[in-house]
Amino acid sequence: MQKRVAEIADELSAKGLLESWQGPDNQISGMPDISQCGSSDLVFAERKEFVDAVIAAQPGAVVTHQSLADEFAGLANTAILFSPNVRLAQALLRQAHTDRDVRDTGWAQVHDSAVIHPSAHIADDVQIGPGVVIERNVSIAGGCCIMANSVIQNGTTIGRDTVIYPTVVIGYECQIGERCIIKAGTSIGMEGFGFAQDDQHKSYRVPQAGTVILGDDVVVGALCTFDRAAFGATRIGNGCKFDNQVHIAHGVELGENCLIVAQTGIAGSSKLGKRVIITGQGGVIDHTTICDDVILTQRPGVISDIKEPGVYAGHPAQPVKQFFRNTSAATHLASMKRRLASLERKVARLLEANDGDK
């Protein structure tokens, strides 16, 4: 990249992410980590602990909070851009100027080894990598990129500017929104886990005839599995983000802008509201409802409905203050057991003495 500080300031201002800026209008050529930056680079300092490193590096520009203005007062050769949300400023600037170009493959736009059914409707600018299989009646909108060895089964639709990484499988008649990112090894729209048993405990597959619907701006990490519903749809709201190795079972519904961290499993027919956050190795039992604006942490296990917004923790999930009180008490169980045993012995001796007095 080659940008003047004033141009970058205009970009941030247009997004409502610039309060003011001061200092020289330096030429900026990169946005590396603070530890690797030089005099023509822009860095981001959202916390006070970054201040010393920035002062030592003397970068061309720094994006920081207004509250840290005095800390950088001595940087005469560095432009200081003040943002109300440094983290978001970093995300948007790096997306615009330093992100990977998924179209820079070195191959033809459609690789010779790709297998595409003649009935598929594919926009003229779609990038299709080696070994991709696109089945009948698939529809892929403009700006998409389908990377090596991915499979798009029949009847699926994919919205504009979506990126499908290598070895992704998207099952038949699924719907993928616009600007989605689906990372390597993920499976969307395979059959959910549904079986009926006879009196000998032999299991019989229940066909999962529904689908999976992903909204716009959904990011799905590597090695995730989103199962198709038995009836209807497994639905993922706009803006949801998933870490690696997340399992979404059949018939699950997520509202908009949920964040689901690695190795979390959400069992069938559960319904999560908007802006729900589940941290790593969480679990939600089937047919459970979680309201909007819930945060689940400390390897949470949800076994009943959550009806009030707030922070919940542990297994079973409980209000976080209660969880920490219970956890603190649990660390004293051994000493409490010894004290209880001592008290029991004392009481037993007193009872024996009283019997003797009688």
Disulfide bonds with the S-S distance in Angstrom:
none
